[in-house]
Amino acid sequence: MRIETVRMRSFRRFQDATAKFSPGLNLIQGQNNAGKSSILHAVYYALTGKPLGMSSASEYISFQENRLKVDLTFTTGDDRYRIHREYSHSNNNENNRVIRLQENKKTRLEDTSQGAKISDINTLVQELTGISKRALDTVNYAKQQEFVRKIEGNRRTAERLDKLFGFDTIGQVEEAVKDITDDREQEVNAKLPQKQQKSDLLSEQAQEARSKQEELEKDAQELEEEVSNDKDELEQTEGRIEELEGRKEELEELVEAARKLDSATTDVDNPHEKAEELTEEAEEVKEEVQGLKDTIQDAEQDADARREAERQLEHAEDDIHQAARELFEAEKELDGVGDLEDRLPDQPLEQAQEEVEENLRKKQEKCTALSKELEGLEEVLESGECDRCGRPIEDHESYEQKVEETKQSLKDAQENRRELNERKAELEDLQQDLAKRESEKRSRGEEELEDAQTRRKKPKRRLKTPRGWI
């Protein structure tokens, strides 16, 4: 007997999913809450018609759904079959059937919709597969240490494992597991050079960005020093310009006075000699004025140069900021290699309520499962016999310790459920408060609108004057 596929619809976390199995040993790998155990539960439910570790199949139905469906296809010899299990919340209604699949033909062997009983379906499945519910309970679901103990157990257990997995020896199980592990290791090793190459590239980019930032910071510091010195020189130059302009005005006054003296040379002794002296003095004054103009022009050019230096400093600061942003992005991308992003935004109120309700439902399922497990352990301790094989238990302390651990787990789960209920109530109160405030705000708005309309319709007050009422 070999399982080919199992299809799950509205089954726990799966809305509609199909798991395909290969010949030999199959390894199911995934993160927590990915649905690995759900596949096992679906296979168990299809083969036995009973939920695994739960009181009712209704606990398998997805949240906010009413009906679940599980279809398991398997082969035995040259024949191919499909088991269909269906369960509904409505009156705990179940619909089960076994179908033989042939080329272009499907034959229903047993069907509850045609009068067959569920026990008939289960008996037929056991006959076709050769596996009873007791065998499944023994070898199909075990923790890691229990699985190791079982595959190293007696001959009967080994034969059941061989029949379940289709192997002749336990050595083939180890070889199949080793092959799967080697393939997985090769896939990981093949991806490592790409990850390392990307990491090295990002490291180089980050180093280049750091170097560029350091150079720009150094250039900016030098420019700041130059600009600071240029500002001091500019202030001195501007002061010198003001001084020279004042001197220019004085010289212009002297030139004007020289012209007046030149015009009055006829009334002065030795007029020719005096005129020559005044002319020479006027020429000297003109030369000095021209020199002052040249000095002023040079100072203005120096001021323009200082302003250009300031603009270059601003551009350098912009380049520094750009380099810093590039460095930040490179370091951010480098730090993000191999990490999972999960950073989530603030949730809306409705989404938070849905998550609380989903967590509350999961905690309820966990409390139910722990309660069942605790009852089973207490029954084993009370009877002193194993509930699976019927043999007397020897390690009472281990069972007592497991009972205490289960009680503590149940207590923690109940405490978490209580906290979730409080959170749910808090969110509901918050929603009511928001709705109440919105209603009050709307009422105030309607009242203000009504008052405004009343004031608009109200007639104006009449005044009495000597000529009459107006």
Rosetta blueprint (number, residue, H / E / L):
1 M L
2 R E
3 I E
4 E E
5 T E
6 V E
7 R E
8 M E
9 R E
10 S E
11 F E
12 R L
13 R L
14 F E
15 Q E
16 D E
17 A E
18 T E
19 A E
20 K E
21 F L
22 S L
23 P L
24 G L
25 L L
26 N L
27 L L
28 I L
29 Q L
30 G L
31 Q L
32 N L
33 N L
34 A L
35 G L
36 K H
37 S H
38 S H
39 I H
40 L H
41 H H
42 A H
43 V H
44 Y H
45 Y H
46 A H
47 L H
48 T H
49 G L
50 K L
51 P L
52 L L
53 G L
54 M L
55 S L
56 S L
57 A H
58 S H
59 E H
60 Y H
61 I E
62 S L
63 F L
64 Q L
65 E L
66 N L
67 R E
68 L E
69 K E
70 V E
71 D E
72 L E
73 T E
74 F E
75 T E
76 T E
77 G L
78 D L
79 D E
80 R E
81 Y E
82 R E
83 I E
84 H E
85 R E
86 E E
87 Y E
88 S E
89 H L
90 S H
91 N H
92 N H
93 N L
94 E E
95 N E
96 N E
97 R E
98 V E
99 I E
100 R E
101 L E
102 Q E
103 E L
104 N L
105 K E
106 K E
107 T E
108 R E
109 L E
110 E E
111 D E
112 T H
113 S H
114 Q H
115 G L
116 A L
117 K L
118 I H
119 S H
120 D H
121 I H
122 N H
123 T H
124 L H
125 V H
126 Q H
127 E H
128 L H
129 T H
130 G L
131 I L
132 S L
133 K H
134 R H
135 A H
136 L H
137 D H
138 T H
139 V H
140 N L
141 Y L
142 A L
143 K L
144 Q H
145 Q H
146 E H
147 F H
148 V H
149 R H
150 K H
151 I H
152 E L
153 G L
154 N L
155 R H
156 R H
157 T H
158 A H
159 E H
160 R H
161 L H
162 D H
163 K H
164 L H
165 F H
166 G L
167 F L
168 D L
169 T L
170 I H
171 G H
172 Q H
173 V H
174 E H
175 E H
176 A H
177 V H
178 K H
179 D H
180 I H
181 T H
182 D H
183 D H
184 R H
185 E H
186 Q H
187 E H
188 V H
189 N H
190 A H
191 K H
192 L H
193 P H
194 Q H
195 K H
196 Q H
197 Q H
198 K H
199 S H
200 D H
201 L H
202 L H
203 S H
204 E H
205 Q H
206 A H
207 Q H
208 E H
209 A H
210 R H
211 S H
212 K H
213 Q H
214 E H
215 E H
216 L H
217 E H
218 K H
219 D H
220 A H
221 Q H
222 E H
223 L H
224 E H
225 E H
226 E H
227 V H
228 S H
229 N H
230 D H
231 K H
232 D H
233 E H
234 L H
235 E H
236 Q H
237 T H
238 E H
239 G H
240 R H
241 I H
242 E H
243 E H
244 L H
245 E H
246 G H
247 R H
248 K H
249 E H
250 E H
251 L H
252 E H
253 E H
254 L H
255 V H
256 E H
257 A H
258 A H
259 R H
260 K H
261 L H
262 D H
263 S H
264 A L
265 T H
266 T H
267 D H
268 V L
269 D L
270 N L
271 P H
272 H H
273 E H
274 K H
275 A H
276 E H
277 E H
278 L H
279 T H
280 E H
281 E H
282 A H
283 E H
284 E H
285 V H
286 K H
287 E H
288 E H
289 V H
290 Q H
291 G H
292 L H
293 K H
294 D H
295 T H
296 I H
297 Q H
298 D H
299 A H
300 E H
301 Q H
302 D H
303 A H
304 D H
305 A H
306 R H
307 R H
308 E H
309 A H
310 E H
311 R H
312 Q H
313 L H
314 E H
315 H H
316 A H
317 E H
318 D H
319 D H
320 I H
321 H H
322 Q H
323 A H
324 A H
325 R H
326 E H
327 L H
328 F H
329 E H
330 A H
331 E H
332 K H
333 E H
334 L H
335 D H
336 G L
337 V L
338 G L
339 D L
340 L L
341 E L
342 D L
343 R L
344 L L
345 P L
346 D L
347 Q L
348 P L
349 L H
350 E H
351 Q H
352 A H
353 Q H
354 E H
355 E H
356 V H
357 E H
358 E H
359 N H
360 L H
361 R H
362 K H
363 K H
364 Q H
365 E H
366 K H
367 C H
368 T H
369 A H
370 L H
371 S H
372 K H
373 E H
374 L H
375 E H
376 G H
377 L H
378 E H
379 E H
380 V H
381 L H
382 E H
383 S H
384 G L
385 E E
386 C L
387 D L
388 R L
389 C L
390 G L
391 R L
392 P E
393 I L
394 E L
395 D L
396 H H
397 E H
398 S H
399 Y H
400 E H
401 Q H
402 K H
403 V H
404 E H
405 E H
406 T H
407 K H
408 Q H
409 S H
410 L H
411 K H
412 D H
413 A H
414 Q H
415 E H
416 N H
417 R H
418 R H
419 E H
420 L H
421 N H
422 E H
423 R H
424 K H
425 A H
426 E H
427 L H
428 E H
429 D H
430 L H
431 Q H
432 Q H
433 D H
434 L H
435 A H
436 K H
437 R H
438 E H
439 S H
440 E H
441 K H
442 R H
443 S H
444 R H
445 G H
446 E H
447 E H
448 E H
449 L H
450 E H
451 D H
452 A H
453 Q H
454 T H
455 R H
456 R H
457 K H
458 K L
459 P L
460 K L
461 R L
462 R L
463 L L
464 K E
465 T E
466 P L
467 R L
468 G E
469 W E
470 I L
